[in-house]
Amino acid sequence: MSEIISAVKLPEGLTAAVDAWARAHSLSRAEAICKLVDLGLKIAPTAPASTHTITSDATGIEETAVHEIEGLLDPALPEDERERRIRRLTEGPPEFSHERIDLPKQQT
């Protein structure tokens, strides 16, 4: 495998962190940068993310949250109490509703 020499400009703090990682793994800075980039590329998605992800789908996010919350609640709770707790966790406490950016602002 042939190697190409590349110069990289890193912020001072990042350079210090790379150097510390290199020392901890008994590597040179160049070897550490290669390994860290390789590790990063292995965990990075190989294909571009879909333009329509769950993060852009508020309903999907809420449904996922409700499903997760339901799994955490005590099954012995009465249904109305379960619904109240889920609503409070997904909508937030009423005293903070004016802070919600996803809700229309009320006219005062």
Number of C-alpha atoms within 10 A of each C-alpha: 3 3 5 6 6 6 7 7 7 10 8 9 9 11 14 13 11 19 18 15 17 19 13 10 11 11 15 14 17 15 13 20 18 12 14 15 11 12 11 11 11 10 8 10 9 8 6 7 8 7 7 8 9 13 9 10 10 11 11 13 14 14 12 13 14 17 12 12 15 15 9 9 12 9 10 7 10 9 10 9 10 17 14 11 16 19 13 12 13 15 14 13 10 9 7 9 14 11 10 11 8 8 10 8 11 7 4 3
